[in-house]
């Protein structure tokens, strides 16, 4: 498929740089090539993403993480050296585990959806 691994946030995929994934159990950084997408579109996608997937050069998913959220921190380096004098614009996005409020909000949304689908009146605690 390609000779560059990709990182996918939601349904949008980007070319990774070598060693671009630095994630641990509780989050970390991902460095990827910006490509033609606007900074605002990428930031919005990162905020709304539900999954992070690394796609290998054969187009197969190497791994997927749904436990992390975008930390709201993204930096841009317009002169990242890819080697051989090739410079590209990269973005560095920070991810972390969700805090308790975010987990509760997600759980409330799932309970509300389940209540609607089952047509059962469940009271959802509001924050």
N, CA and C atoms as an extended XYZ file, in Angstrom:
381
Properties=species:S:1:pos:R:3:atomname:S:1:resname:S:1:resid:I:1 pbc="F F F"
N         0.826       -1.195        0.000 N   UNK     1
C         0.000        0.000        0.000 CA  UNK     1
C         0.866        1.252        0.000 C   UNK     1
N         1.741        1.377        1.002 N   UNK     2
C         2.561        2.571        1.148 CA  UNK     2
C         3.837        2.175        1.881 C   UNK     2
N         4.859        2.988        1.733 N   UNK     3
C         6.083        2.686        2.463 CA  UNK     3
C         6.181        3.503        3.758 C   UNK     3
N         5.091        4.191        4.121 N   UNK     4
C         5.043        4.988        5.344 CA  UNK     4
C         3.886        4.505        6.207 C   UNK     4
N         4.166        4.261        7.485 N   UNK     5
C         3.083        3.902        8.400 CA  UNK     5
C         2.191        5.107        8.609 C   UNK     5
N         0.942        4.850        8.948 N   UNK     6
C        -0.032        5.917        9.130 CA  UNK     6
C        -0.598        5.853       10.542 C   UNK     6
N        -1.126        6.990       10.969 N   UNK     7
C        -1.854        7.066       12.226 CA  UNK     7
C        -3.243        7.579       11.876 C   UNK     7
N        -4.250        6.938       12.423 N   UNK     8
C        -5.626        7.297       12.100 CA  UNK     8
C        -6.338        7.742       13.372 C   UNK     8
N        -6.951        8.922       13.301 N   UNK     9
C        -7.769        9.458       14.377 CA  UNK     9
C        -9.197        9.495       13.858 C   UNK     9
N       -10.080        8.694       14.435 N   UNK    10
C       -11.424        8.606       13.881 CA  UNK    10
C       -11.329        8.026       12.483 C   UNK    10
N       -11.784        8.787       11.476 N   UNK    11
C       -11.729        8.289       10.098 CA  UNK    11
C       -10.676        9.010        9.255 C   UNK    11
N        -9.825        9.824        9.889 N   UNK    12
C        -8.822       10.589        9.165 CA  UNK    12
C        -7.431       10.012        9.433 C   UNK    12
N        -6.696        9.689        8.370 N   UNK    13
C        -5.366        9.087        8.503 CA  UNK    13
C        -4.283       10.068        8.066 C   UNK    13
N        -3.130        9.985        8.734 N   UNK    14
C        -1.987       10.851        8.454 CA  UNK    14
C        -0.731       10.002        8.395 C   UNK    14
N         0.265       10.470        7.647 N   UNK    15
C         1.560        9.798        7.593 CA  UNK    15
C         2.309       10.046        8.891 C   UNK    15
N         2.845        8.971        9.455 N   UNK    16
C         3.669        9.080       10.658 CA  UNK    16
C         5.098        9.437       10.268 C   UNK    16
N         5.819       10.032       11.198 N   UNK    17
C         7.262       10.179       11.026 CA  UNK    17
C         7.904        8.986       11.735 C   UNK    17
N         9.149        8.711       11.428 N   UNK    18
C         9.849        7.600       12.083 CA  UNK    18
C         9.881        7.847       13.590 C   UNK    18
N         9.489        6.854       14.359 N   UNK    19
C         9.454        6.982       15.811 CA  UNK    19
C         8.405        7.964       16.295 C   UNK    19
N         7.347        8.163       15.506 N   UNK    20
C         6.352        9.188       15.806 CA  UNK    20
C         5.359        8.851       16.900 C   UNK    20
N         5.322        7.598       17.328 N   UNK    21
C         4.382        7.216       18.388 CA  UNK    21
C         5.153        6.997       19.674 C   UNK    21
N         4.833        7.796       20.669 N   UNK    22
C         5.463        7.681       21.976 CA  UNK    22
C         4.354        7.650       23.031 C   UNK    22
N         3.644        6.520       23.087 N   UNK    23
C         2.529        6.360       24.008 CA  UNK    23
C         2.848        5.319       25.064 C   UNK    23
N         2.452        5.606       26.289 N   UNK    24
C         2.538        4.645       27.374 CA  UNK    24
C         1.129        4.280       27.813 C   UNK    24
N         1.031        3.633       28.958 N   UNK    25
C        -0.275        3.227       29.467 CA  UNK    25
C        -1.200        4.412       29.736 C   UNK    25
N        -0.609        5.547       30.149 N   UNK    26
C        -1.436        6.689       30.522 CA  UNK    26
C        -1.423        7.823       29.500 C   UNK    26
N        -0.889        7.582       28.294 N   UNK    27
C        -0.905        8.596       27.240 CA  UNK    27
C         0.487        8.882       26.719 C   UNK    27
N         0.610       10.035       26.057 N   UNK    28
C         1.890       10.418       25.489 CA  UNK    28
C         1.703       11.272       24.258 C   UNK    28
N         2.700       11.215       23.368 N   UNK    29
C         2.727       12.074       22.192 CA  UNK    29
C         2.712       11.257       20.904 C   UNK    29
N         2.078       11.838       19.875 N   UNK    30
C         2.116       11.274       18.526 CA  UNK    30
C         2.529       12.390       17.580 C   UNK    30
N         3.573       12.132       16.783 N   UNK    31
C         4.070       13.098       15.804 CA  UNK    31
C         3.753       12.581       14.409 C   UNK    31
N         3.025       13.398       13.641 N   UNK    32
C         2.583       12.973       12.307 CA  UNK    32
C         2.647       14.138       11.338 C   UNK    32
N         2.717       13.797       10.045 N   UNK    33
C         2.773       14.813        9.006 CA  UNK    33
C         1.392       15.440        8.822 C   UNK    33
N         1.387       16.745        8.696 N   UNK    34
C         0.126       17.478        8.587 CA  UNK    34
C        -0.598       17.190        7.275 C   UNK    34
N         0.131       17.077        6.205 N   UNK    35
C        -0.510       16.869        4.910 CA  UNK    35
C        -1.251       18.116        4.464 C   UNK    35
N        -2.409       17.947        3.821 N   UNK    36
C        -3.155       19.079        3.272 CA  UNK    36
C        -4.305       19.541        4.169 C   UNK    36
N        -4.564       18.834        5.249 N   UNK    37
C        -5.669       19.201        6.143 CA  UNK    37
C        -5.331       20.484        6.903 C   UNK    37
N        -6.355       21.273        7.189 N   UNK    38
C        -6.132       22.507        7.945 CA  UNK    38
C        -5.895       22.177        9.418 C   UNK    38
N        -5.175       23.051       10.089 N   UNK    39
C        -4.879       22.873       11.506 CA  UNK    39
C        -6.177       22.761       12.302 C   UNK    39
N        -7.146       23.646       12.016 N   UNK    40
C        -8.426       23.631       12.737 CA  UNK    40
C        -9.186       22.328       12.535 C   UNK    40
N        -9.190       21.809       11.299 N   UNK    41
C        -9.881       20.541       11.029 CA  UNK    41
C        -9.224       19.386       11.790 C   UNK    41
N        -7.910       19.385       11.815 N   UNK    42
C        -7.190       18.328       12.531 CA  UNK    42
C        -7.481       18.419       14.026 C   UNK    42
N        -7.413       19.629       14.571 N   UNK    43
C        -7.668       19.804       15.999 CA  UNK    43
C        -9.091       19.364       16.356 C   UNK    43
N       -10.067       19.723       15.523 N   UNK    44
C       -11.458       19.311       15.761 CA  UNK    44
C       -11.585       17.790       15.707 C   UNK    44
N       -10.927       17.173       14.745 N   UNK    45
C       -10.960       15.717       14.628 CA  UNK    45
C       -10.350       15.047       15.857 C   UNK    45
N        -9.243       15.579       16.344 N   UNK    46
C        -8.596       15.013       17.528 CA  UNK    46
C        -9.509       15.124       18.751 C   UNK    46
N       -10.231       16.230       18.871 N   UNK    47
C       -11.137       16.420       20.005 CA  UNK    47
C       -12.314       15.457       19.940 C   UNK    47
N       -12.754       15.120       18.738 N   UNK    48
C       -13.928       14.264       18.560 CA  UNK    48
C       -13.597       12.801       18.362 C   UNK    48
N       -12.315       12.461       18.284 N   UNK    49
C       -11.943       11.093       17.932 CA  UNK    49
C       -12.292       10.116       19.038 C   UNK    49
N       -12.649        8.914       18.617 N   UNK    50
C       -12.937        7.862       19.578 CA  UNK    50
C       -11.904        6.765       19.560 C   UNK    50
N       -11.044        6.786       18.567 N   UNK    51
C       -10.051        5.724       18.444 CA  UNK    51
C        -8.799        6.255       17.757 C   UNK    51
N        -7.680        5.694       18.169 N   UNK    52
C        -6.391        5.956       17.527 CA  UNK    52
C        -5.910        4.615       16.991 C   UNK    52
N        -5.566        4.577       15.702 N   UNK    53
C        -5.092        3.332       15.102 CA  UNK    53
C        -3.786        3.583       14.358 C   UNK    53
N        -2.840        2.664       14.519 N   UNK    54
C        -1.635        2.718       13.709 CA  UNK    54
C        -1.798        1.708       12.585 C   UNK    54
N        -1.565        2.185       11.363 N   UNK    55
C        -1.731        1.353       10.169 CA  UNK    55
C        -0.347        1.121        9.568 C   UNK    55
N        -0.011       -0.151        9.363 N   UNK    56
C         1.323       -0.464        8.846 CA  UNK    56
C         1.402       -0.231        7.338 C   UNK    56
N         2.565       -0.487        6.774 N   UNK    57
C         2.789       -0.208        5.353 CA  UNK    57
C         1.974       -1.125        4.435 C   UNK    57
N         1.435       -2.218        4.966 N   UNK    58
C         0.582       -3.109        4.180 CA  UNK    58
C        -0.890       -2.708        4.256 C   UNK    58
N        -1.184       -1.665        5.055 N   UNK    59
C        -2.561       -1.217        5.200 CA  UNK    59
C        -3.322       -1.905        6.317 C   UNK    59
N        -2.641       -2.748        7.078 N   UNK    60
C        -3.257       -3.465        8.194 CA  UNK    60
C        -3.120       -2.640        9.479 C   UNK    60
N        -4.082       -2.798       10.380 N   UNK    61
C        -4.024       -2.107       11.661 CA  UNK    61
C        -3.066       -2.855       12.579 C   UNK    61
N        -1.999       -2.159       13.029 N   UNK    62
C        -1.041       -2.739       13.971 CA  UNK    62
C        -1.608       -2.757       15.380 C   UNK    62
N        -2.225       -1.645       15.770 N   UNK    63
C        -2.829       -1.552       17.096 CA  UNK    63
C        -3.891       -0.454       17.079 C   UNK    63
N        -4.750       -0.507       18.072 N   UNK    64
C        -5.820        0.481       18.210 CA  UNK    64
C        -5.984        0.807       19.688 C   UNK    64
N        -6.214        2.084       19.996 N   UNK    65
C        -6.444        2.517       21.374 CA  UNK    65
C        -7.727        3.340       21.419 C   UNK    65
N        -8.605        2.977       22.318 N   UNK    66
C        -9.827        3.751       22.526 CA  UNK    66
C        -9.891        4.318       23.942 C   UNK    66
N        -8.839        4.082       24.718 N   UNK    67
C        -8.829        4.506       26.110 CA  UNK    67
C        -8.260        5.898       26.329 C   UNK    67
N        -7.727        6.539       25.287 N   UNK    68
C        -7.095        7.846       25.433 CA  UNK    68
C        -7.950        8.954       24.845 C   UNK    68
N        -7.775       10.159       25.373 N   UNK    69
C        -8.431       11.344       24.838 CA  UNK    69
C        -7.361       12.372       24.485 C   UNK    69
N        -7.683       13.233       23.540 N   UNK    70
C        -6.797       14.322       23.149 CA  UNK    70
C        -6.710       15.301       24.317 C   UNK    70
N        -5.503       15.685       24.680 N   UNK    71
C        -5.272       16.546       25.842 CA  UNK    71
C        -5.486       18.025       25.537 C   UNK    71
N        -5.779       18.365       24.279 N   UNK    72
C        -5.967       19.763       23.903 CA  UNK    72
C        -4.672       20.463       23.563 C   UNK    72
N        -3.571       19.724       23.583 N   UNK    73
C        -2.268       20.319       23.281 CA  UNK    73
C        -1.763       19.757       21.960 C   UNK    73
N        -1.588       20.655       21.002 N   UNK    74
C        -1.042       20.262       19.700 CA  UNK    74
C        -0.083       21.357       19.256 C   UNK    74
N         1.114       20.955       18.873 N   UNK    75
C         2.102       21.918       18.401 CA  UNK    75
C         2.469       21.582       16.964 C   UNK    75
N         2.963       22.595       16.281 N   UNK    76
C         3.306       22.429       14.872 CA  UNK    76
C         4.769       22.774       14.667 C   UNK    76
N         5.459       21.933       13.886 N   UNK    77
C         6.836       22.193       13.501 CA  UNK    77
C         6.877       22.203       11.970 C   UNK    77
N         7.013       23.395       11.361 N   UNK    78
C         6.983       23.479        9.901 CA  UNK    78
C         8.281       23.058        9.216 C   UNK    78
N         9.328       22.791        9.970 N   UNK    79
C        10.630       22.453        9.380 CA  UNK    79
C        11.182       21.147        9.917 C   UNK    79
N        10.340       20.141       10.057 N   UNK    80
C        10.784       18.850       10.566 CA  UNK    80
C        11.621       18.160        9.496 C   UNK    80
N        12.828       17.769        9.856 N   UNK    81
C        13.766       17.162        8.904 CA  UNK    81
C        13.504       15.662        8.795 C   UNK    81
N        13.064       15.231        7.612 N   UNK    82
C        12.788       13.818        7.351 CA  UNK    82
C        14.040       13.088        6.866 C   UNK    82
N        15.149       13.802        6.756 N   UNK    83
C        16.383       13.213        6.235 CA  UNK    83
C        16.557       13.563        4.776 C   UNK    83
N        17.757       13.489        4.287 N   UNK    84
C        18.093       13.798        2.889 CA  UNK    84
C        17.640       15.199        2.490 C   UNK    84
N        17.605       16.115        3.452 N   UNK    85
C        17.227       17.499        3.159 CA  UNK    85
C        15.740       17.732        2.992 C   UNK    85
N        14.923       16.700        3.166 N   UNK    86
C        13.471       16.841        3.022 CA  UNK    86
C        12.880       17.360        4.321 C   UNK    86
N        12.166       18.487        4.216 N   UNK    87
C        11.515       19.072        5.394 CA  UNK    87
C        10.006       19.064        5.172 C   UNK    87
N         9.284       18.707        6.228 N   UNK    88
C         7.823       18.665        6.167 CA  UNK    88
C         7.253       19.353        7.408 C   UNK    88
N         5.973       19.664        7.353 N   UNK    89
C         5.276       20.203        8.513 CA  UNK    89
C         4.683       19.037        9.283 C   UNK    89
N         5.031       18.956       10.573 N   UNK    90
C         4.476       17.917       11.426 CA  UNK    90
C         3.687       18.547       12.562 C   UNK    90
N         2.766       17.765       13.082 N   UNK    91
C         2.014       18.140       14.264 CA  UNK    91
C         2.346       17.147       15.362 C   UNK    91
N         2.425       17.641       16.574 N   UNK    92
C         2.695       16.798       17.736 CA  UNK    92
C         1.499       16.944       18.667 C   UNK    92
N         0.741       15.860       18.821 N   UNK    93
C        -0.474       15.878       19.622 CA  UNK    93
C        -0.269       15.087       20.903 C   UNK    93
N        -0.810       15.621       21.993 N   UNK    94
C        -0.681       14.970       23.296 CA  UNK    94
C        -1.996       14.287       23.654 C   UNK    94
N        -1.883       13.046       24.146 N   UNK    95
C        -3.042       12.256       24.557 CA  UNK    95
C        -2.871       11.814       26.002 C   UNK    95
N        -3.987       11.580       26.678 N   UNK    96
C        -3.970       11.162       28.084 CA  UNK    96
C        -5.192       10.302       28.363 C   UNK    96
N        -5.173        9.676       29.534 N   UNK    97
C        -6.360        8.957       29.985 CA  UNK    97
C        -7.422        9.976       30.380 C   UNK    97
N        -8.691        9.674       30.186 N   UNK    98
C        -9.736       10.616       30.603 CA  UNK    98
C        -9.790       10.722       32.124 C   UNK    98
N       -10.160       11.912       32.605 N   UNK    99
C       -10.312       12.072       34.049 CA  UNK    99
C       -11.692       11.550       34.461 C   UNK    99
N       -11.964       11.555       35.749 N   UNK   100
C       -13.199       10.976       36.287 CA  UNK   100
C       -14.438       11.664       35.722 C   UNK   100
N       -14.423       12.989       35.599 N   UNK   101
C       -15.585       13.718       35.051 CA  UNK   101
C       -15.868       13.287       33.610 C   UNK   101
N       -14.815       13.133       32.811 N   UNK   102
C       -14.991       12.714       31.421 CA  UNK   102
C       -15.530       11.290       31.353 C   UNK   102
N       -15.044       10.422       32.231 N   UNK   103
C       -15.540        9.047       32.263 CA  UNK   103
C       -17.009        9.022       32.664 C   UNK   103
N       -17.388        9.832       33.657 N   UNK   104
C       -18.776        9.891       34.106 CA  UNK   104
C       -19.676       10.419       32.999 C   UNK   104
N       -19.236       11.447       32.309 N   UNK   105
C       -20.018       12.016       31.200 CA  UNK   105
C       -20.250       10.966       30.119 C   UNK   105
N       -19.209       10.213       29.789 N   UNK   106
C       -19.319        9.164       28.778 CA  UNK   106
C       -20.290        8.077       29.234 C   UNK   106
N       -20.196        7.688       30.492 N   UNK   107
C       -21.095        6.667       31.034 CA  UNK   107
C       -22.541        7.159       31.030 C   UNK   107
N       -22.760        8.420       31.393 N   UNK   108
C       -24.114        8.985       31.370 CA  UNK   108
C       -24.695        8.970       29.957 C   UNK   108
N       -23.882        9.298       28.981 N   UNK   109
C       -24.345        9.287       27.590 CA  UNK   109
C       -24.729        7.873       27.157 C   UNK   109
N       -23.942        6.892       27.559 N   UNK   110
C       -24.250        5.503       27.212 CA  UNK   110
C       -25.529        5.032       27.897 C   UNK   110
N       -25.739        5.413       29.164 N   UNK   111
C       -26.959        5.035       29.887 CA  UNK   111
C       -28.173        5.696       29.243 C   UNK   111
N       -28.050        6.966       28.872 N   UNK   112
C       -29.158        7.665       28.221 CA  UNK   112
C       -29.506        7.002       26.887 C   UNK   112
N       -28.497        6.626       26.116 N   UNK   113
C       -28.734        5.960       24.837 CA  UNK   113
C       -29.407        4.600       25.053 C   UNK   113
N       -28.903        3.839       26.003 N   UNK   114
C       -29.490        2.541       26.311 CA  UNK   114
C       -30.933        2.691       26.776 C   UNK   114
N       -31.185        3.687       27.598 N   UNK   115
C       -32.543        3.967       28.075 CA  UNK   115
C       -33.477        4.254       26.906 C   UNK   115
N       -32.997        5.061       25.956 N   UNK   116
C       -33.804        5.392       24.787 CA  UNK   116
C       -34.060        4.147       23.930 C   UNK   116
N       -33.017        3.356       23.693 N   UNK   117
C       -33.153        2.179       22.840 CA  UNK   117
C       -34.073        1.128       23.459 C   UNK   117
N       -34.039        0.998       24.777 N   UNK   118
C       -34.873        0.006       25.464 CA  UNK   118
C       -36.226        0.573       25.881 C   UNK   118
N       -36.410        1.873       25.631 N   UNK   119
C       -37.644        2.554       26.010 CA  UNK   119
C       -37.932        2.361       27.503 C   UNK   119
N       -36.889        2.547       28.297 N   UNK   120
C       -36.972        2.427       29.747 CA  UNK   120
C       -36.647        3.793       30.332 C   UNK   120
N       -37.431        4.245       31.298 N   UNK   121
C       -37.201        5.546       31.907 CA  UNK   121
C       -36.163        5.418       33.008 C   UNK   121
N       -34.928        5.827       32.679 N   UNK   122
C       -33.852        5.803       33.664 CA  UNK   122
C       -33.462        7.245       33.954 C   UNK   122
N       -33.282        7.545       35.209 N   UNK   123
C       -32.843        8.884       35.566 CA  UNK   123
C       -31.329        8.905       35.513 C   UNK   123
N       -30.790        9.881       34.748 N   UNK   124
C       -29.345       10.013       34.604 CA  UNK   124
C       -28.904       11.178       35.471 C   UNK   124
N       -27.949       10.927       36.346 N   UNK   125
C       -27.454       11.952       37.241 CA  UNK   125
C       -26.695       13.018       36.445 C   UNK   125
N       -27.068       14.275       36.640 N   UNK   126
C       -26.402       15.385       35.953 CA  UNK   126
C       -25.273       15.925       36.817 C   UNK   126
N       -24.245       16.430       36.138 N   UNK   127
C       -23.112       17.032       36.860 CA  UNK   127
C       -23.433       18.446       37.222 C   UNK   127
